[in-house]
Amino acid sequence: MEQTLKITNVLSDPTRFSIYQYITKHHNEVTVQEIADSFNIHPNVARLHLSKLEDVNMLISETKKTGKGGRPSRLYRLSDDVVQLNFPFRDYQLLSEIAIGTLLSLGEIGKQALLETGQRYGKEIIEKEMKRSGNPLSFNDKIILLKDAASLLGFYPEFEANEDHTKVYFKIFNCPFKEVAALEVKDVCTMHFAFLEGMFNSLFKNVKLIQEDNMFKGCSSCNYLALINE
């Protein structure tokens, strides 16, 4: 409870909260000067905000040489600690671990059920967004819908499509299943892949999703290539 109160106090400042949001979406380390320039504040004020966020383990920092000469810079990035604010207390991570552990204990039947459920939920999320739109979607509309849905799910995504709309490059910089996946990497990542397949299959009739990189293998993001043939 004490840590929760500290975090809520730190995030109660609108500028500090905006800085934290900026860093979560930035996908890279940031410097004091970058934050000062981005928010039009003095570097000393930017440093204070970053220090406050680091004090409650929302950020971590280290000193590195930037390759531009001069003194090393202090670089800030997101901490691996999960920030969860629930009143009253809820332990959804433990519930997830129990549910997935129970399914996996059933062997191949449980694993198949996990995949099917992941794909179904991915499809349902996109289908709900499509109903809200109500209009036929162009290719660009579909990509925007995917990006919006992925952002709401906390993936911190990036999308890029080629000119003839046959390839979509998709990056995830945050895995919302990271803590559970750390215990069952293969099975949870496979379920997450099925979840993403469900999202893409809801929008494109003929699509093949390929995973190219995985953050659990030391990459900064999970990278996917969607091959579209329509």
Phi, psi and omega in degrees: 000321181299316180294322178299317179295322178297316181295314180296325177293317179295318183279355180291340177281120185301319180295317181295320178297319179294323178296318179297317177298319179301315182291322180296332182263354187279330177071003180221168174292150180234155177256166176300317182295322178297316179294320179299316180292319184292329183249007176055049178232164180291144179306325179295324177290318178299318180296322179297314179298316181295321179295320178298318178293326178288327181300330181256019174065022175277335175231158169229157183220160174205157181266128181223154172278135184271350182085004181256009182084174179079193183287151176299150179256151173272123183250136182247141175213170181296141173285156176281351178294141179270128178262113179232122180246110181228130177231116352288180186299135174226134180248077182288334178295316178297319178300318179298317180297319179294315183296313181291319178300321179296314179299314183293333179292345179276000178080213185298326178297317179294319179297318179295321178296323178296316179295313182296321179292318178300314180294321180297317180293324176299318179293317183296322179298314180291319181297326176295318179293324179294322179295324179295324180292310176077347182250156174302140185257133172282174178302313180296324177298320181294320179293319178297319179297316178300315181296316181296316180295317180295324178293318178296330179279357177083023181282341189049066190269163168227135178237143174212128181245150176281172188293325182269009173061033178255348180223136175234123177264127189230124179241140175243121182261353176219127177260114180291349179256013191305313185293322177287321181297330180299335180273326182225068189304306186299310187287321180289321177294323177294320176296318179297321177298316178296323177301313180293322176301318179299322178296310182292319182294339178286340184252332184236135184290323184227097183221140176239124182259131181235130175269128183256327179217155182225130182295340177283354175256018176096002179279157180282347181205164169267122186247136182229153173237124176254119177264120187246129180229093182233000000 
